[in-house]
């Protein structure tokens, strides 16, 4: 009985020590050693704590360990330069049926035909009978034809729906690129924005500057006028004015005729009726006259 009592005291001491160790180490780890407390029930209902020690190179957190949240900084982005491409928006789809000139096309939308004027740019004139064909105008029309004729394009509206001629005002997109911007970048068009439709004004101005610096198209030698000595008129080489500025009696339209034209010799200038002589064609156009078609 004496030995039985000693054994009972020894077991009770071990139980007390195990419980204290289990409370002290709950949720903690020491580098290289993980302590896990498990409990095994005995048939009599008394729990005996058993300690299992395992060695590893790193410490594994227990469910009650402190959680550390790492906040990742968002990636930095560089804003696009004025000449960078812009993202194609989801716009109305249209089929190009005809290219009118460098900045105007005809399209079909849901079976109806519309004329579309490109927003924010201007190409040299080629079809207006009141104005002479502009330098690089035919080249601009041909380039526009190469880009969009017969193709499906996206149409992006700015603020205005149409212009005074009832043409749709749109930015035209093809394969993720804006055709308006391509024409300016390659020197076929000039930046020409009018409020309130100015969404891409800075883009067009940047592209125009690049084209001008590179001497492309409109900014190249072909379209740089040859300086004329002051007082020297076209077709005479002297100060003599030979261009006839006529005003049609039927329509009131102002038309000028140059030497060699079909109606030049038949035209008589009546200055009392507002008709006049011009020194240069540039002077005539600036005054509101257009060149005769023949």
C-alpha positions as CSV (number, residue, x, y, z in Angstrom):
1,X,0.0,0.0,0.0
2,X,2.9,2.3,0.8
3,X,4.3,1.8,-2.7
4,X,0.8,2.3,-4.3
5,X,0.5,5.7,-2.5
6,X,3.9,6.8,-3.7
7,X,2.9,5.9,-7.3
8,X,-0.3,7.8,-7.0
9,X,1.5,10.9,-5.8
10,X,4.0,10.6,-8.7
11,X,1.3,10.3,-11.3
12,X,-0.6,13.3,-9.9
13,X,2.6,15.4,-10.0
14,X,3.2,14.5,-13.6
15,X,-0.4,15.4,-14.5
16,X,0.0,18.8,-12.9
17,X,3.2,19.6,-14.7
18,X,1.8,18.5,-18.1
19,X,-1.3,20.7,-17.7
20,X,0.9,23.8,-16.8
21,X,3.2,23.2,-19.8
22,X,0.2,22.8,-22.2
23,X,-1.3,26.2,-21.1
24,X,2.0,28.0,-21.2
25,X,2.8,26.8,-24.8
26,X,-0.6,27.2,-26.4
27,X,-0.3,29.1,-29.7
28,X,3.4,29.6,-29.5
29,X,6.4,28.1,-31.3
30,X,10.1,28.2,-30.8
31,X,12.5,28.2,-33.8
32,X,13.3,24.6,-34.7
33,X,10.8,23.0,-32.3
34,X,7.0,22.6,-32.5
35,X,5.2,21.6,-29.4
36,X,1.7,20.0,-29.9
37,X,-0.5,19.0,-26.9
38,X,-2.9,16.1,-27.4
39,X,-5.2,14.5,-25.0
40,X,-5.9,10.7,-24.8
41,X,-9.0,9.7,-22.8
42,X,-8.6,6.7,-20.5
43,X,-11.3,4.1,-20.0
44,X,-12.0,5.6,-16.6
45,X,-12.6,9.1,-18.0
46,X,-9.4,10.7,-16.8
47,X,-7.4,12.5,-19.5
48,X,-3.6,12.0,-19.6
49,X,-1.7,14.7,-21.5
50,X,1.0,13.5,-23.8
51,X,3.6,15.8,-25.3
52,X,4.8,15.1,-28.9
53,X,7.9,17.1,-29.9
54,X,8.9,17.3,-33.6
55,X,12.0,19.1,-35.0
56,X,11.9,21.1,-38.3
57,X,13.8,24.0,-40.0
58,X,10.9,26.5,-39.8
59,X,8.2,27.3,-37.4
60,X,4.6,26.7,-38.5
61,X,2.0,29.0,-37.0
62,X,-0.9,27.6,-35.0
63,X,-4.5,28.8,-35.5
64,X,-4.2,31.2,-32.5
65,X,-1.0,32.7,-33.8
66,X,-0.9,36.4,-34.8
67,X,-1.8,37.0,-38.5
68,X,0.4,39.5,-40.4
69,X,-1.3,41.2,-43.4
70,X,1.0,42.3,-46.2
71,X,-0.4,45.1,-48.4
72,X,0.9,45.1,-52.0
73,X,1.5,48.5,-53.7
74,X,-0.4,48.9,-57.0
75,X,1.8,48.8,-60.1
76,X,2.8,52.2,-61.4
77,X,1.8,53.2,-64.9
78,X,3.2,55.8,-67.2
79,X,0.6,58.1,-68.8
80,X,0.6,58.0,-72.6
81,X,2.3,60.8,-74.5
82,X,0.2,63.0,-76.7
83,X,1.3,61.0,-79.8
84,X,0.5,57.6,-78.2
85,X,-2.3,55.4,-79.6
86,X,-5.6,55.6,-77.7
87,X,-7.8,52.6,-76.9
88,X,-10.5,51.9,-79.4
89,X,-13.9,52.5,-77.8
90,X,-17.0,50.3,-78.3
91,X,-18.8,52.3,-81.0
92,X,-21.4,51.9,-83.7
93,X,-20.3,49.6,-86.5
94,X,-20.7,50.8,-90.1
95,X,-19.8,49.5,-93.6
96,X,-17.8,52.0,-95.7
97,X,-19.4,52.1,-99.2
98,X,-17.6,55.1,-100.7
99,X,-14.7,57.5,-99.9
100,X,-15.6,61.0,-100.9
101,X,-12.3,62.6,-100.1
102,X,-9.6,62.6,-97.4
103,X,-11.9,63.4,-94.5
104,X,-15.3,62.3,-95.6
105,X,-16.9,58.9,-96.3
106,X,-20.2,57.3,-97.0
107,X,-21.3,54.4,-94.8
108,X,-24.2,52.0,-94.4
109,X,-25.8,51.5,-90.9
110,X,-28.7,49.0,-90.6
111,X,-29.4,49.4,-94.4
112,X,-29.4,53.2,-94.4
113,X,-26.7,55.4,-96.0
114,X,-25.0,58.2,-94.2
115,X,-22.3,60.7,-95.0
116,X,-19.6,60.9,-92.3
117,X,-17.2,63.8,-91.7
118,X,-14.1,63.0,-89.7
119,X,-13.9,65.0,-86.4
120,X,-10.9,67.1,-85.6
121,X,-9.0,67.0,-88.9
122,X,-9.0,68.7,-92.3
123,X,-7.5,67.4,-95.5
124,X,-6.9,69.5,-98.7
125,X,-9.9,70.2,-100.9
126,X,-10.4,68.0,-104.0
127,X,-14.2,68.0,-104.7
128,X,-15.5,71.5,-103.9
129,X,-16.0,73.2,-107.3
130,X,-15.6,76.6,-105.7
131,X,-12.1,75.9,-104.6
132,X,-9.0,74.7,-106.4
133,X,-7.6,71.3,-105.6
134,X,-5.3,71.6,-102.6
135,X,-1.8,70.4,-102.4
136,X,-1.7,66.8,-101.3
137,X,-5.5,66.6,-101.6
138,X,-5.6,63.8,-104.1
139,X,-2.9,61.9,-102.1
140,X,-5.0,62.3,-98.9
141,X,-8.1,61.0,-100.6
142,X,-6.2,57.9,-101.9
143,X,-4.7,57.2,-98.5
144,X,-8.2,57.4,-96.9
145,X,-9.4,55.0,-99.6
146,X,-6.6,52.5,-98.9
147,X,-7.5,52.6,-95.2
148,X,-11.3,52.2,-95.1
149,X,-12.9,51.6,-98.5
150,X,-15.2,48.5,-98.3
151,X,-14.3,47.8,-94.7
152,X,-16.3,47.7,-91.4
153,X,-15.3,50.5,-89.1
154,X,-16.3,51.8,-85.7
155,X,-17.8,55.2,-85.3
156,X,-17.3,57.2,-82.1
157,X,-19.3,60.3,-81.4
158,X,-18.0,63.3,-79.4
159,X,-20.6,65.9,-78.5
160,X,-22.2,67.0,-81.8
161,X,-24.3,64.5,-83.8
162,X,-24.1,66.2,-87.2
163,X,-22.7,69.4,-88.9
164,X,-24.6,72.0,-90.8
165,X,-24.5,69.8,-93.9
166,X,-26.2,66.9,-92.0
167,X,-23.1,64.8,-92.1
168,X,-22.5,62.6,-89.1
169,X,-19.5,63.9,-87.1
170,X,-17.4,60.9,-85.9
171,X,-14.0,59.5,-85.0
172,X,-13.5,56.5,-87.3
173,X,-11.8,53.4,-85.9
174,X,-10.3,50.4,-87.8
175,X,-8.5,47.5,-86.2
176,X,-7.9,49.3,-82.9
177,X,-6.5,52.5,-84.6
178,X,-8.2,55.8,-85.2
179,X,-8.2,56.7,-88.9
180,X,-8.4,60.5,-88.1
181,X,-5.2,60.2,-86.2
182,X,-3.4,58.1,-88.8
183,X,-4.0,60.7,-91.5
184,X,-2.6,63.5,-89.3
185,X,0.4,61.4,-88.2
186,X,1.3,60.6,-91.8
187,X,1.0,64.2,-93.0
188,X,-2.2,63.8,-95.0
189,X,-4.3,66.0,-92.7
190,X,-4.1,69.0,-90.4
191,X,-5.4,69.2,-86.9
192,X,-8.6,71.2,-87.0
193,X,-10.9,71.0,-84.0
194,X,-13.9,73.0,-83.2
195,X,-15.7,73.1,-79.8
196,X,-17.5,71.3,-78.4
197,X,-15.9,68.3,-80.3
198,X,-12.4,68.5,-78.8
199,X,-11.9,65.1,-77.1
200,X,-8.7,64.2,-79.0
201,X,-7.4,67.7,-79.7
202,X,-4.2,67.2,-77.8
203,X,-3.5,63.9,-79.6
204,X,-4.0,65.5,-83.0
205,X,-1.8,68.5,-82.2
206,X,1.0,66.2,-81.0
207,X,0.8,64.0,-84.1
208,X,0.8,67.1,-86.4
209,X,3.9,68.4,-84.7
210,X,5.7,65.1,-85.3
211,X,4.6,65.1,-89.0
212,X,5.7,68.7,-89.5
213,X,9.1,68.1,-87.8
214,X,9.6,65.1,-90.1
215,X,8.6,67.0,-93.3
216,X,5.8,64.5,-94.2
217,X,3.1,65.1,-96.8
218,X,1.6,68.6,-96.3
219,X,4.7,69.6,-94.4
220,X,7.1,68.5,-97.1
221,X,8.8,70.2,-100.1
222,X,5.9,69.5,-102.5
223,X,3.5,71.8,-100.6
224,X,5.9,74.6,-99.5
225,X,5.1,77.5,-101.8
226,X,7.9,79.0,-103.8
227,X,8.5,82.6,-102.7
228,X,7.3,85.1,-105.2
229,X,9.0,88.5,-105.5
230,X,6.8,91.3,-104.3
231,X,4.7,92.8,-107.1
232,X,5.2,89.9,-109.5
233,X,1.9,88.5,-110.8
234,X,1.0,85.0,-111.9
235,X,1.0,84.4,-115.7
236,X,2.7,87.7,-116.5
237,X,5.9,87.6,-114.5
238,X,5.5,91.3,-114.0
239,X,3.2,93.6,-112.1
240,X,0.5,93.2,-114.8
241,X,-2.7,91.6,-113.4
242,X,-4.0,89.0,-115.8
243,X,-6.5,86.9,-113.7
244,X,-10.1,87.9,-114.4
245,X,-12.5,87.9,-111.5
246,X,-15.9,87.5,-113.0
247,X,-19.4,87.5,-111.3
248,X,-22.0,85.3,-112.9
249,X,-25.1,87.3,-113.9
250,X,-27.3,84.2,-113.5
251,X,-26.1,82.9,-110.1
252,X,-24.0,85.7,-108.6
253,X,-21.2,83.2,-108.1
254,X,-17.7,84.6,-108.2
255,X,-15.5,82.8,-110.7
256,X,-12.0,83.7,-111.8
257,X,-10.4,82.8,-115.2
258,X,-6.7,82.4,-116.0
259,X,-5.0,82.8,-119.3
260,X,-5.5,79.7,-121.4
261,X,-8.8,78.9,-119.9
262,X,-11.8,78.1,-122.2
263,X,-13.7,81.3,-121.2
264,X,-10.8,83.6,-120.5
265,X,-10.9,85.5,-123.8
266,X,-14.8,85.8,-123.7
267,X,-14.8,87.2,-120.2
268,X,-15.1,91.0,-119.9
269,X,-14.4,92.5,-116.5
270,X,-16.9,95.2,-115.3
271,X,-15.4,96.8,-112.3
272,X,-18.5,98.9,-111.7
273,X,-20.4,95.6,-111.0
274,X,-17.8,94.4,-108.5
275,X,-15.7,92.4,-110.9
276,X,-12.0,92.8,-110.7
277,X,-8.5,91.8,-111.8
278,X,-6.2,89.7,-109.6
279,X,-2.5,89.4,-109.5
280,X,-2.3,85.9,-108.2
281,X,-4.7,82.9,-107.8
282,X,-4.0,83.0,-104.1
283,X,-5.3,86.5,-104.0
284,X,-8.4,85.6,-105.9
285,X,-9.2,82.6,-103.6
286,X,-8.7,84.7,-100.5
287,X,-11.2,87.3,-101.9
288,X,-13.9,84.6,-102.3
289,X,-13.5,83.7,-106.0
290,X,-13.2,80.1,-107.2
291,X,-11.3,78.9,-110.3
292,X,-13.3,78.1,-113.4
293,X,-13.7,74.4,-114.1
294,X,-12.6,75.0,-117.7
